[in-house]
Amino acid sequence: MGTNGSRPDPSTLTDLANARVGGKVIFATDEWFAAADNLIEDDEPKFDPDAYTTYGKEMDGWESRRKRIAGHDWAIFELGLAGEIEAVEVDTAFFTGNQAPRLSIQAAELAPGTTGALLALRLRGAEGRGDDGRMGLAATAEELAAAEALGSAAWSEVLPMTELGPGYEETRRHMFQLPAATGRVTHIRVNMFPDGGIARLRCLGRVSRRWTEADFAPGAPAVDLLAVENGGTAIGCSNQHYGHPKNIIRPGRGVHMGDGWETARKPGRPAVLKVGADGLVEAPGKVAFVIFSVPKKKNKP
């Protein structure tokens, strides 16, 4: 639901906000039932009907309390990879009646280090709280003042206020194709109207790395142009039955067998494999393939 336009297949785009590529929460007004960090986790949301915390029902997402003061809840995220957002996916899984009824997203490109002090305040607030982290907390007056100083209320609106369905299987996933790419952004502001919960948020787009003189200096280390952090993307493949090939260009090692690219076995393969005259096993059939797109160094200084 919520799809508009006919832009490229979102599965070929990179989730710029994902925690696996460095995305992080900088600020959130209220995280009483569930911390905003969950919103950008890489895995699918989970639900245990018997799990409760000190603060209420355990939910795998970001959930605030019912609003009892003026305004609405909002959060600021730093993208793990700066780039141009082309689509947004919002998942309200398991928030069935407590989902945020409406949402909007704003975005901006900020200079490196702009939000460092605000992030430090957030981390300080979670010190000594163990697994609770920011759960059970609301922003302090100091945190709110520092967040408002960023002027995020005036950032460009990339997704206007939009209604969200409850987190049942048939209504949980909302894919919004933006009318046009945002231009390069580094931070987003997520607004919930007025409060509630969201399980996952994916900011799908294309990485836009700022190359520096040092990247092209004599003796500089070789650059992996396929790496997602440098703008590599998987734009097509012959088969992705068990996993999308974009998994193999993400940073770090795979977390398990499913965190990679694996094709389905060909049902028409020979019942018994034979060795040919050249000493190699004969395995007739088409070869599995993937097509990658590598970035142009358009930002070369």
N, C-alpha and C positions, 0 to 999 in steps of 0.2 A: 504494500500500500504506500501511498505518498510519492510515487514515482512521477517525474515529469521530464519532458524533453527526450532527446535521442542521442545522448552523448556516448562515449566509449564504454565498453563493458566495465563496470566497477571492479570486477575481479582482477583486471589487469593493472589497477591503480594501487598505490602504496598507502597504507594507513600511517599518515604522518604523525599522529598523536600517540601511537601505540607505545606502551611502556617498554616493549622489547627493543625499540629503536631509540629509547631515551626520553619519551614523553613523561611529563611530570605535572602534578597539581601544584600550583603556586598559591592558591587561595580558594576558600569556599566559605560562604556565609554560615552554613549549618550542616553538620554531619552527624547528627544525633544517632540515627539508626544504622547508618552505613557510610563509610568514608568515601570521598570522591575519588580516591586512588583506584578503586575498583572499576571505575567507568572506563579506564583505558587499558585494563588488563588484556592480555593477548588471548586467553582461553575463553571458551563459551561460559556464560553464566550458569551457576549451579543452584540447586535448591534442596534443602533438607527440611521437611515439614515439622520435624521435631526439634530443630536447633533454635535456641534462644540465647541472647546475650544479656548482660546486665541492663541493657537499655531497651530491650524489646526483641521482636522477631529478627533473627539473623537473615539478612538479605545480601545477595551478591550484586552490588551496584552502589549507586550514591542515593541515599535517602535522607531527607531532612524532616524535621518535625512540622506539624501543622502550624502555619504562620499565625502568630498572635500579635505581631507588630506591623507597622506600615512597610510596604515594599514587597519584594519577592526574593527568592533564593537565587544565587548565581555563584559561579566559580570561574577561575582563570587557570588555563592550562598552557604550559610551554610545550610546543611541538618538539618531538624528538628529532625531526628532520624538517627544516624549513622548506617550504614549497608552495605550490599553487593548488588550492583545494578545488576539486571538480564535483565531488559528491559527498554527502553525509549520510551515514547509516546510524539510526537510533534504534536500540533494542530495549524494550520494556519488559523482557522476560521475567515472569513470576510476580511482577508488580500488578496484581489483578484487583484494582480498586484503590490502591495506594500509589499508582503511577502518577508522574507529573502530567497533568492534563494538557499542558501546552509548553512549547519550548521555542527558543530562538537562539541563534548563534551569531556572534560578532567576531571580527578578526583584525589583526594589525601586525605590522612588521616593526619590532622593537630592536634597539641596539643591544648587542651582547652585554650582559650584566645588569640590564635595567631592572629585572625582577629579583635579583639576588638577595637583597635585604628582606623582601617580602617572603621569599621562600625560607630564609633563615628563621623568621618569626614563626612560620608554620611548623617547621621542624622542632623548634624550641618548645612549642606548645605540646608536642607529642612525647617529649622526653620523659622517660620513667613510667610510661603507660603500657609498656609491653605490647602484646598483640592488639590491644584496643586501638593503638595509634591515635588517629583523630576522631575515631568513633566516640560518640557521647559528648562532643564538644561543638561549640559555636564560635565564630570568629570573635576575638576580643576587640575592644574599642581601638586598640593600637593597630591590630591587623586590619580592621575595616578602614581606618584612616589611611594607612599605607596603600591599601588596594585602591581606594577611591582616588588617591593621588595620581594613579596611572591614567586616569581619564578614560577607562575602558567603556563607560556608558556611551561614549561618543565614537567608539571604533566602528568601522564599516560593518553594516549588517549583511551577512552572507546568506543567512536563512531567516526569513521573517517569522514572527510568531505563528506557530503551526500546531495543530491539534495532534495529540498522540493517543493511540489506542491502548487498551489494557494488555497485560503481558500474557494473554493466552496464545497458544501456538499459532492460531490463524490470524492474530492481530498484533503480535509483538514486534515484528520487523518493519521498519519504516525506512525506505531508501529514497533520498531526495537528491535528484540531479540538479546541480546549480545551473542557472541560465547561462552563466559564463564563468570561467575560471577566476579565482579571486585575485590573481597577482600574487607575488611572493609574500607570505606571512610567516610569522614565527610564534604567535600566540593567539589563542582563541578565548572568548568569554562565552560560557554556556549559561543561559537564563532559563530557569524553571518558573512557570507561572501557575499558581504562586509558590507552590512547594511540591513535595512528593518524591518519587523515586524513578530512576532510570538505571537499567542494568549495564549497558555498554554504549559507547559512542565511537564511531569510526570516521575519521576525517580523511577521505580518500582523494588522492591527488598525485602530483608529480613533484619529485624532489628538485629543488633549485639550490645547488651549492654555490657559495661565493668562493671562487678560486682566488688565490693570492699569488703574489710574485714568487713566493717561496715554493709554490707547487711546480713552477716551471724553471726554477734555477738549476744550473748545471749540478749534477750529482744528487738531485732531489730523488727521494724514493719513488719507485714505480707506483702508479695509481691503478687500483683495481676498478676499471670502468664498469664492470658488471655489478659491483657492490651496490646495494640499494641506497646506501648513504651517499653515494656519488651520482645517483640518478638512474642506475640500471633498472630495467623493468622487463618482466616476462609478458609478452604481448600475444602469445599464441602457442599451442602445443597440440600434439596428436592425441594425447590422452592424459587425463588427470584424475583417474578413478579414486586413488587413495590420498592424493595430496597435490596442491598447486605448485608448479615449478618456481613460483616466486619465493617459496620457502628456502630454496637453496642459495639465494643471494642475500639473505638477511644476515645481520652481524651475529657472531658467536656460533656456538655449536648447537645442533638440534637438541631439543629437550627429550625427545623420544622418537621411536620409529616413524610415527605419523607426522613428524615435523620435518617433512622433506617432500620430494617428488617421487611418486611411485605410480606406475601405470598398471592397468588391469592385465592379466595374462590373456593371451590370444587363444580363444576357444578352438581355432582351426589349426593349431600347431600339431605336428606329427605325434602319433601315439607313442612311437619309439624313435628316439633320436639316433642318427647314424653319424659315423665319422667319414668324411669325404677323402678323396685321394690325396688332398693336400694336408691331411692330418688334423683338419679342423672339424668341429661338430657342425653338421648341416642344420641350420635353423631357418628355413624359408619363411618369408613373410615380410611385411613392411617394418621398417625401423622406427622406433619411437623417437620423436624429436620435440624440441622446444625452440621458439624464436625469442631472442632477447633484443631489446633496444638499449643502446648505450648512449649516454648524454653527449651533447655537443658542448664544447668548452666556450659557450657563448658569453660567460661572465669573466673570461680571461682578461686580466688587467692590461 
